[in-house]
Amino acid sequence: MSKLKLGIPKGSLEQATINVFKKAGFEIRIGERSYTPSIDDAEIEPFLIRAQEISRYVEEGVLDCGITGNDWILENKSKVLRILDLAYAKQTTNPVRWVLAVPEDSRIRKVSGLKGKRVATELVGVTKDYLRKHKVNAQVEFSWGATEVKLKVGLVDAIVELTETGSSLKANNLRIVDTVCFSTTQFIVNKTAYQNKWKKDKISQIVLLLLGAITAEGRVGLKMNVARRDIKRVISLLPALKNPTISSLSRGDWYAVETIVEEKIVRSLLPRLKSAGAEGIIEYPLNKLIY
């Protein structure tokens, strides 16, 4: 039996990857001390690997596909196919970013101030490219972790660190000078593997289900019964995905209405629907939403 070799990112992306695969219909199990996950699909062979390495293994063909951050694709300069941007599918407006940061009392205000200085980061290659782009000659060293501490004790002059909101940096009395790059989670594929019809079809099936699961996040379905006299008023309140589905009930003067809405608006929408004449309102979760 043919198998698709799939890289699951160990670390910060691990649980999120397991969760989205579960919503897509795949059960991934990882033992506490195991690096060989199991999945309830005999055609998939999963491997638990650090996100930093997945793009390199996918490019080399050791893996057919995998989940990793765009930052590590850039860091490894990997020539892989980006099939699905999970953050874009989720309509995320704030991807994580790698930022250049210095102590709050540092005299460095611009990237040009790093000339001749020392910078610590895990994202060495991207940081060097960034400095080269700005024509700044600085020493960049790899950091195994606790990067922020190195600034506090004066081992380095600046760091390039991953952040979502910047609140952690502020809490450590650090100031963001500039954004080095943005990163979102990517489903990537080996170019040669994608030329294999069976693997391409299998990958396409997985991506379709993942996309459906991600798109459904934050949305719920609503069902309700509405009398003919109230239908226009109720419909006017519904921010439908396209148009709500309306079907006649056995009683000719009543309709069944079904639609999909953002979950965050439900608490304010339901009382308005009730006041407009909707009855038997049901809210239900969505596992997948496929256009």
C-alpha positions, 0 to 999 in steps of 0.5 A: 500500500502506498503511504504519504509521509507527513511531517507533524511539527513538534513544539508550539505548533504541535497541539494546534496541528493535532486539533485542526486535523481532528476537526478535519476528521483525522485522529492523530495520537502521540505518546508522551515519549514517542516521536512516531505518531499514529493516525487513523488513516492507513494511507498516511505515515506521520512523523513528529519533527521539529518545525524548524526542520520540516521544510528541509526534509520536505524539500529533500523528499524524506517527507512528502508534505508537512506543516511548518511556519513560513519563517522556517521555510525562509530560514532554510531557503526551502524550495517547496510548494506552499499548498495551504496557508492555514492562517489565511484560510482562517482569515487571520489578520495578525500573523506572528512576526519576528521583531528586532528588539532592544532594551528599553533604555538602549540608544538604538532607535533604527536598524542602522544603529546595529552597525558593529553590534551583536544580535542573538536569534534562532532565525539566523539566516533571515536576520542576516538577509534583513541586515544585508538588505538594510546595508548594516554590518552586525554580528548575528549569533544563533541562540538556543533559547532564553534569548531575552535574558541575553539582553538583560545581562548584556551578552548581546545588543539586540535580539530577533524574537518571535512575538504575537502581540509584543506584550511579553517583550514589553513585560521584559522592558524591551522595545521593538525597533522593527519587524524582520518578517511575518510568519503563518502556518503552511501546509507544504509539499515536495515538488516531486511528490506532487507530480505523483498522481496518487500522492497529489490526489491524497494531498488534495483530499487532506487539504480540502478537509483541513480547509473546511475545518479551518473555515468553519472555526468561529462559525455556527449554523442556525435553524429556525421556523418563521411564519410567512408574515415575518419572513422578510423581517427575519431574513433582513437580520441574517448576515448569511454566508451567501443567502439563507436556505429557505424551504416550505414546511408542511404548513404552507404559511410557515418556512424553515430557515437555515444559515451560517453566521459568526459565533461571536454575533449569536448572543446579540442576534438570537433575541432580535430573531425571536422578536422578529418572529422566529421560533424553534431556533437551533444553534449547532456547531460546524466541523467543516465548511466547504464552499 
